[in-house]
Amino acid sequence: MKSIVIYSRKDCHLCGVMIEELRPLIQGRLGLVVHDVDSRDDWREKYHTRVPVMEYDGEFICQYHLDREALARILSKHPI
């Protein structure tokens, strides 16, 4: 099963909101992998304050807020 990847950090309100909104939309269709950007120096340097960042299949999808239109395009490739 393919997964949505979220680059996040602890105690990030926007990160929590994006993950909370995303989970029910992808349930049963895609996995969810959440990476803590503070767990690796390269992620911390790359994303710094740009969290949350959402990627799918190695490509940037959105940051800060869930882009529902972009997510709908991804989900159209993964029917229930």
Backbone as XML, in Angstrom:
<?xml version="1.0"?>
<chain id="A" units="angstrom">
  <residue number="1" name="MET">
    <atom name="N" x="0.851" y="-1.184" z="0.000"/>
    <atom name="CA" x="0.000" y="0.000" z="0.000"/>
    <atom name="C" x="0.890" y="1.238" z="0.000"/>
  </residue>
  <residue number="2" name="LYS">
    <atom name="N" x="0.613" y="2.161" z="-0.891"/>
    <atom name="CA" x="1.344" y="3.425" z="-0.926"/>
    <atom name="C" x="0.932" y="4.276" z="0.265"/>
  </residue>
  <residue number="3" name="SER">
    <atom name="N" x="1.786" y="5.246" z="0.588"/>
    <atom name="CA" x="1.534" y="6.078" z="1.768"/>
    <atom name="C" x="1.706" y="7.558" z="1.474"/>
  </residue>
  <residue number="4" name="ILE">
    <atom name="N" x="0.956" y="8.338" z="2.214"/>
    <atom name="CA" x="1.164" y="9.782" z="2.300"/>
    <atom name="C" x="2.228" y="9.976" z="3.378"/>
  </residue>
  <residue number="5" name="VAL">
    <atom name="N" x="3.176" y="10.867" z="3.131"/>
    <atom name="CA" x="4.214" y="11.171" z="4.107"/>
    <atom name="C" x="4.014" y="12.601" z="4.598"/>
  </residue>
  <residue number="6" name="ILE">
    <atom name="N" x="4.021" y="12.756" z="5.910"/>
    <atom name="CA" x="3.928" y="14.079" z="6.534"/>
    <atom name="C" x="5.215" y="14.346" z="7.294"/>
  </residue>
  <residue number="7" name="TYR">
    <atom name="N" x="5.848" y="15.457" z="7.000"/>
    <atom name="CA" x="6.991" y="15.918" z="7.790"/>
    <atom name="C" x="6.426" y="16.880" z="8.817"/>
  </residue>
  <residue number="8" name="SER">
    <atom name="N" x="6.666" y="16.567" z="10.065"/>
    <atom name="CA" x="5.986" y="17.222" z="11.177"/>
    <atom name="C" x="6.987" y="17.491" z="12.296"/>
  </residue>
  <residue number="9" name="ARG">
    <atom name="N" x="6.505" y="18.082" z="13.359"/>
    <atom name="CA" x="7.315" y="18.195" z="14.574"/>
    <atom name="C" x="6.398" y="18.188" z="15.781"/>
  </residue>
  <residue number="10" name="LYS">
    <atom name="N" x="6.949" y="17.782" z="16.881"/>
    <atom name="CA" x="6.216" y="17.702" z="18.146"/>
    <atom name="C" x="5.668" y="19.082" z="18.517"/>
  </residue>
  <residue number="11" name="ASP">
    <atom name="N" x="4.468" y="19.094" z="19.052"/>
    <atom name="CA" x="3.807" y="20.312" z="19.521"/>
    <atom name="C" x="3.541" y="21.336" z="18.417"/>
  </residue>
  <residue number="12" name="CYS">
    <atom name="N" x="3.397" y="20.860" z="17.181"/>
    <atom name="CA" x="3.070" y="21.738" z="16.053"/>
    <atom name="C" x="1.560" y="21.657" z="15.829"/>
  </residue>
  <residue number="13" name="HIS">
    <atom name="N" x="0.867" y="22.745" z="16.093"/>
    <atom name="CA" x="-0.594" y="22.762" z="15.952"/>
    <atom name="C" x="-1.027" y="22.469" z="14.516"/>
  </residue>
  <residue number="14" name="LEU">
    <atom name="N" x="-0.407" y="23.125" z="13.542"/>
    <atom name="CA" x="-0.785" y="22.902" z="12.146"/>
    <atom name="C" x="-0.542" y="21.454" z="11.729"/>
  </residue>
  <residue number="15" name="CYS">
    <atom name="N" x="0.514" y="20.848" z="12.261"/>
    <atom name="CA" x="0.806" y="19.446" z="11.949"/>
    <atom name="C" x="-0.318" y="18.557" z="12.451"/>
  </residue>
  <residue number="16" name="GLY">
    <atom name="N" x="-0.726" y="18.779" z="13.682"/>
    <atom name="CA" x="-1.805" y="17.993" z="14.260"/>
    <atom name="C" x="-3.099" y="18.133" z="13.489"/>
  </residue>
  <residue number="17" name="VAL">
    <atom name="N" x="-3.413" y="19.344" z="13.065"/>
    <atom name="CA" x="-4.635" y="19.590" z="12.302"/>
    <atom name="C" x="-4.584" y="18.860" z="10.962"/>
  </residue>
  <residue number="18" name="MET">
    <atom name="N" x="-3.440" y="18.958" z="10.254"/>
    <atom name="CA" x="-3.337" y="18.298" z="8.951"/>
    <atom name="C" x="-3.494" y="16.785" z="9.097"/>
  </residue>
  <residue number="19" name="ILE">
    <atom name="N" x="-2.829" y="16.207" z="10.070"/>
    <atom name="CA" x="-2.904" y="14.755" z="10.273"/>
    <atom name="C" x="-4.319" y="14.337" z="10.646"/>
  </residue>
  <residue number="20" name="GLU">
    <atom name="N" x="-4.961" y="15.099" z="11.512"/>
    <atom name="CA" x="-6.335" y="14.792" z="11.936"/>
    <atom name="C" x="-7.309" y="14.853" z="10.765"/>
  </residue>
  <residue number="21" name="GLU">
    <atom name="N" x="-7.156" y="15.850" z="9.890"/>
    <atom name="CA" x="-8.027" y="15.974" z="8.722"/>
    <atom name="C" x="-7.743" y="14.873" z="7.706"/>
  </residue>
  <residue number="22" name="LEU">
    <atom name="N" x="-6.488" y="14.487" z="7.568"/>
    <atom name="CA" x="-6.066" y="13.541" z="6.553"/>
    <atom name="C" x="-6.479" y="12.103" z="6.855"/>
  </residue>
  <residue number="23" name="ARG">
    <atom name="N" x="-6.338" y="11.696" z="8.104"/>
    <atom name="CA" x="-6.566" y="10.279" z="8.462"/>
    <atom name="C" x="-7.887" y="9.710" z="7.945"/>
  </residue>
  <residue number="24" name="PRO">
    <atom name="N" x="-9.031" y="10.332" z="8.229"/>
    <atom name="CA" x="-10.286" y="9.710" z="7.761"/>
    <atom name="C" x="-10.429" y="9.723" z="6.238"/>
  </residue>
  <residue number="25" name="LEU">
    <atom name="N" x="-9.764" y="10.638" z="5.569"/>
    <atom name="CA" x="-9.884" y="10.736" z="4.113"/>
    <atom name="C" x="-9.109" y="9.633" z="3.397"/>
  </residue>
  <residue number="26" name="ILE">
    <atom name="N" x="-8.021" y="9.158" z="4.005"/>
    <atom name="CA" x="-7.194" y="8.149" z="3.338"/>
    <atom name="C" x="-7.378" y="6.745" z="3.910"/>
  </residue>
  <residue number="27" name="GLN">
    <atom name="N" x="-8.134" y="6.619" z="4.969"/>
    <atom name="CA" x="-8.312" y="5.338" z="5.643"/>
    <atom name="C" x="-8.748" y="4.256" z="4.663"/>
  </residue>
  <residue number="28" name="GLY">
    <atom name="N" x="-8.018" y="3.140" z="4.662"/>
    <atom name="CA" x="-8.330" y="2.021" z="3.790"/>
    <atom name="C" x="-7.849" y="2.181" z="2.355"/>
  </residue>
  <residue number="29" name="ARG">
    <atom name="N" x="-7.281" y="3.327" z="2.038"/>
    <atom name="CA" x="-6.823" y="3.584" z="0.672"/>
    <atom name="C" x="-5.329" y="3.810" z="0.583"/>
  </residue>
  <residue number="30" name="LEU">
    <atom name="N" x="-4.804" y="4.543" z="1.553"/>
    <atom name="CA" x="-3.382" y="4.858" z="1.598"/>
    <atom name="C" x="-2.905" y="4.770" z="3.037"/>
  </residue>
  <residue number="31" name="GLY">
    <atom name="N" x="-1.640" y="4.470" z="3.203"/>
    <atom name="CA" x="-1.043" y="4.504" z="4.527"/>
    <atom name="C" x="-0.650" y="5.929" z="4.886"/>
  </residue>
  <residue number="32" name="LEU">
    <atom name="N" x="-0.242" y="6.121" z="6.121"/>
    <atom name="CA" x="0.222" y="7.428" z="6.587"/>
    <atom name="C" x="1.511" y="7.219" z="7.353"/>
  </residue>
  <residue number="33" name="VAL">
    <atom name="N" x="2.550" y="7.938" z="6.923"/>
    <atom name="CA" x="3.841" y="7.906" z="7.594"/>
    <atom name="C" x="4.129" y="9.328" z="8.061"/>
  </residue>
  <residue number="34" name="VAL">
    <atom name="N" x="4.391" y="9.479" z="9.350"/>
    <atom name="CA" x="4.690" y="10.798" z="9.913"/>
    <atom name="C" x="6.144" y="10.798" z="10.365"/>
  </residue>
  <residue number="35" name="HIS">
    <atom name="N" x="6.923" y="11.724" z="9.817"/>
    <atom name="CA" x="8.326" y="11.861" z="10.181"/>
    <atom name="C" x="8.496" y="13.115" z="11.042"/>
  </residue>
  <residue number="36" name="ASP">
    <atom name="N" x="9.182" y="12.970" z="12.145"/>
    <atom name="CA" x="9.518" y="14.109" z="12.998"/>
    <atom name="C" x="10.771" y="14.758" z="12.426"/>
  </residue>
  <residue number="37" name="VAL">
    <atom name="N" x="10.662" y="15.980" z="11.919"/>
    <atom name="CA" x="11.795" y="16.644" z="11.284"/>
    <atom name="C" x="12.943" y="16.874" z="12.258"/>
  </residue>
  <residue number="38" name="ASP">
    <atom name="N" x="12.649" y="16.905" z="13.547"/>
    <atom name="CA" x="13.703" y="17.130" z="14.530"/>
    <atom name="C" x="14.481" y="15.856" z="14.849"/>
  </residue>
  <residue number="39" name="SER">
    <atom name="N" x="14.090" y="14.725" z="14.258"/>
    <atom name="CA" x="14.789" y="13.472" z="14.523"/>
    <atom name="C" x="16.009" y="13.280" z="13.622"/>
  </residue>
  <residue number="40" name="ARG">
    <atom name="N" x="16.128" y="14.113" z="12.578"/>
    <atom name="CA" x="17.277" y="14.019" z="11.670"/>
    <atom name="C" x="17.731" y="15.411" z="11.289"/>
  </residue>
  <residue number="41" name="ASP">
    <atom name="N" x="19.029" y="15.614" z="11.289"/>
    <atom name="CA" x="19.579" y="16.927" z="10.952"/>
    <atom name="C" x="19.208" y="17.362" z="9.542"/>
  </residue>
  <residue number="42" name="ASP">
    <atom name="N" x="19.232" y="16.438" z="8.567"/>
    <atom name="CA" x="18.922" y="16.827" z="7.187"/>
    <atom name="C" x="17.469" y="17.259" z="7.042"/>
  </residue>
  <residue number="43" name="TRP">
    <atom name="N" x="16.544" y="16.575" z="7.742"/>
    <atom name="CA" x="15.147" y="17.004" z="7.692"/>
    <atom name="C" x="14.971" y="18.340" z="8.389"/>
  </residue>
  <residue number="44" name="ARG">
    <atom name="N" x="15.606" y="18.515" z="9.530"/>
    <atom name="CA" x="15.478" y="19.780" z="10.271"/>
    <atom name="C" x="15.982" y="20.932" z="9.410"/>
  </residue>
  <residue number="45" name="GLU">
    <atom name="N" x="17.092" y="20.722" z="8.712"/>
    <atom name="CA" x="17.641" y="21.765" z="7.846"/>
    <atom name="C" x="16.730" y="22.036" z="6.643"/>
  </residue>
  <residue number="46" name="LYS">
    <atom name="N" x="16.219" y="20.966" z="6.031"/>
    <atom name="CA" x="15.383" y="21.111" z="4.837"/>
    <atom name="C" x="14.036" y="21.764" z="5.140"/>
  </residue>
  <residue number="47" name="TYR">
    <atom name="N" x="13.386" y="21.336" z="6.214"/>
    <atom name="CA" x="12.020" y="21.788" z="6.485"/>
    <atom name="C" x="11.939" y="22.919" z="7.499"/>
  </residue>
  <residue number="48" name="HIS">
    <atom name="N" x="12.913" y="23.024" z="8.389"/>
    <atom name="CA" x="13.017" y="24.085" z="9.390"/>
    <atom name="C" x="11.641" y="24.488" z="9.928"/>
  </residue>
  <residue number="49" name="THR">
    <atom name="N" x="11.095" y="25.605" z="9.482"/>
    <atom name="CA" x="9.781" y="26.051" z="9.973"/>
    <atom name="C" x="8.660" y="25.771" z="8.976"/>
  </residue>
  <residue number="50" name="ARG">
    <atom name="N" x="8.967" y="25.052" z="7.897"/>
    <atom name="CA" x="7.977" y="24.767" z="6.854"/>
    <atom name="C" x="7.162" y="23.521" z="7.169"/>
  </residue>
  <residue number="51" name="VAL">
    <atom name="N" x="6.754" y="23.302" z="8.357"/>
    <atom name="CA" x="5.975" y="22.106" z="8.683"/>
    <atom name="C" x="4.540" y="22.488" z="8.995"/>
  </residue>
  <residue number="52" name="PRO">
    <atom name="N" x="3.608" y="21.627" z="8.692"/>
    <atom name="CA" x="3.766" y="20.325" z="8.078"/>
    <atom name="C" x="3.941" y="20.411" z="6.568"/>
  </residue>
  <residue number="53" name="VAL">
    <atom name="N" x="4.637" y="19.415" z="6.039"/>
    <atom name="CA" x="4.783" y="19.247" z="4.595"/>
    <atom name="C" x="4.251" y="17.863" z="4.257"/>
  </residue>
  <residue number="54" name="MET">
    <atom name="N" x="3.420" y="17.799" z="3.230"/>
    <atom name="CA" x="2.857" y="16.526" z="2.801"/>
    <atom name="C" x="3.448" y="16.137" z="1.458"/>
  </residue>
  <residue number="55" name="GLU">
    <atom name="N" x="3.878" y="14.859" z="1.360"/>
    <atom name="CA" x="4.403" y="14.318" z="0.112"/>
    <atom name="C" x="3.688" y="13.015" z="-0.220"/>
  </residue>
  <residue number="56" name="TYR">
    <atom name="N" x="3.655" y="12.733" z="-1.503"/>
    <atom name="CA" x="3.122" y="11.456" z="-1.973"/>
    <atom name="C" x="4.015" y="10.975" z="-3.104"/>
  </residue>
  <residue number="57" name="ASP">
    <atom name="N" x="4.470" y="9.746" z="-2.989"/>
    <atom name="CA" x="5.299" y="9.138" z="-4.026"/>
    <atom name="C" x="6.532" y="9.996" z="-4.309"/>
  </residue>
  <residue number="58" name="GLY">
    <atom name="N" x="7.081" y="10.591" z="-3.245"/>
    <atom name="CA" x="8.287" y="11.399" z="-3.357"/>
    <atom name="C" x="8.083" y="12.811" z="-3.872"/>
  </residue>
  <residue number="59" name="GLU">
    <atom name="N" x="6.835" y="13.203" z="-4.109"/>
    <atom name="CA" x="6.557" y="14.534" z="-4.644"/>
    <atom name="C" x="5.835" y="15.397" z="-3.623"/>
  </residue>
  <residue number="60" name="PHE">
    <atom name="N" x="6.216" y="16.658" z="-3.578"/>
    <atom name="CA" x="5.575" y="17.641" z="-2.708"/>
    <atom name="C" x="4.115" y="17.797" z="-3.100"/>
  </residue>
  <residue number="61" name="ILE">
    <atom name="N" x="3.226" y="17.797" z="-2.101"/>
    <atom name="CA" x="1.793" y="17.993" z="-2.344"/>
    <atom name="C" x="1.331" y="19.326" z="-1.765"/>
  </residue>
  <residue number="62" name="CYS">
    <atom name="N" x="1.650" y="19.560" z="-0.495"/>
    <atom name="CA" x="1.234" y="20.812" z="0.125"/>
    <atom name="C" x="2.009" y="21.028" z="1.418"/>
  </residue>
  <residue number="63" name="GLN">
    <atom name="N" x="1.870" y="22.225" z="1.957"/>
    <atom name="CA" x="2.458" y="22.528" z="3.263"/>
    <atom name="C" x="1.505" y="23.428" z="4.035"/>
  </residue>
  <residue number="64" name="TYR">
    <atom name="N" x="1.656" y="23.389" z="5.343"/>
    <atom name="CA" x="0.869" y="24.174" z="6.300"/>
    <atom name="C" x="-0.594" y="23.727" z="6.415"/>
  </residue>
  <residue number="65" name="HIS">
    <atom name="N" x="-1.308" y="23.642" z="5.286"/>
    <atom name="CA" x="-2.731" y="23.276" z="5.310"/>
    <atom name="C" x="-2.989" y="22.200" z="4.256"/>
  </residue>
  <residue number="66" name="LEU">
    <atom name="N" x="-3.907" y="21.310" z="4.544"/>
    <atom name="CA" x="-4.242" y="20.227" z="3.631"/>
    <atom name="C" x="-4.853" y="20.786" z="2.349"/>
  </residue>
  <residue number="67" name="ASP">
    <atom name="N" x="-4.279" y="20.414" z="1.229"/>
    <atom name="CA" x="-4.812" y="20.786" z="-0.082"/>
    <atom name="C" x="-5.755" y="19.662" z="-0.507"/>
  </residue>
  <residue number="68" name="ARG">
    <atom name="N" x="-7.032" y="19.859" z="-0.278"/>
    <atom name="CA" x="-8.016" y="18.813" z="-0.530"/>
    <atom name="C" x="-8.156" y="18.482" z="-2.016"/>
  </residue>
  <residue number="69" name="GLU">
    <atom name="N" x="-7.963" y="19.458" z="-2.880"/>
    <atom name="CA" x="-8.039" y="19.186" z="-4.321"/>
    <atom name="C" x="-6.884" y="18.292" z="-4.762"/>
  </residue>
  <residue number="70" name="ALA">
    <atom name="N" x="-5.686" y="18.572" z="-4.285"/>
    <atom name="CA" x="-4.533" y="17.736" z="-4.623"/>
    <atom name="C" x="-4.723" y="16.336" z="-4.059"/>
  </residue>
  <residue number="71" name="LEU">
    <atom name="N" x="-5.240" y="16.244" z="-2.840"/>
    <atom name="CA" x="-5.488" y="14.944" z="-2.235"/>
    <atom name="C" x="-6.551" y="14.175" z="-3.029"/>
  </residue>
  <residue number="72" name="ALA">
    <atom name="N" x="-7.577" y="14.850" z="-3.500"/>
    <atom name="CA" x="-8.620" y="14.192" z="-4.295"/>
    <atom name="C" x="-8.039" y="13.597" z="-5.573"/>
  </residue>
  <residue number="73" name="ARG">
    <atom name="N" x="-7.085" y="14.279" z="-6.198"/>
    <atom name="CA" x="-6.439" y="13.747" z="-7.404"/>
    <atom name="C" x="-5.663" y="12.468" z="-7.075"/>
  </residue>
  <residue number="74" name="ILE">
    <atom name="N" x="-4.994" y="12.468" z="-5.929"/>
    <atom name="CA" x="-4.251" y="11.272" z="-5.497"/>
    <atom name="C" x="-5.226" y="10.141" z="-5.200"/>
  </residue>
  <residue number="75" name="LEU">
    <atom name="N" x="-6.277" y="10.440" z="-4.460"/>
    <atom name="CA" x="-7.247" y="9.406" z="-4.075"/>
    <atom name="C" x="-7.988" y="8.835" z="-5.278"/>
  </residue>
  <residue number="76" name="SER">
    <atom name="N" x="-8.130" y="9.605" z="-6.338"/>
    <atom name="CA" x="-8.807" y="9.084" z="-7.522"/>
    <atom name="C" x="-8.047" y="7.917" z="-8.139"/>
  </residue>
  <residue number="77" name="LYS">
    <atom name="N" x="-6.762" y="7.820" z="-7.834"/>
    <atom name="CA" x="-5.942" y="6.718" z="-8.330"/>
    <atom name="C" x="-5.998" y="5.508" z="-7.393"/>
  </residue>
  <residue number="78" name="HIS">
    <atom name="N" x="-6.655" y="5.673" z="-6.235"/>
    <atom name="CA" x="-6.734" y="4.610" z="-5.234"/>
    <atom name="C" x="-8.169" y="4.444" z="-4.743"/>
  </residue>
  <residue number="79" name="PRO">
    <atom name="N" x="-9.032" y="3.895" z="-5.577"/>
    <atom name="CA" x="-10.426" y="3.736" z="-5.174"/>
    <atom name="C" x="-10.545" y="2.765" z="-3.995"/>
  </residue>
  <residue number="80" name="ILE">
    <atom name="N" x="-11.649" y="2.893" z="-3.303"/>
    <atom name="CA" x="-11.913" y="2.049" z="-2.120"/>
    <atom name="C" x="-12.096" y="0.614" z="-2.535"/>
  </residue>
</chain>
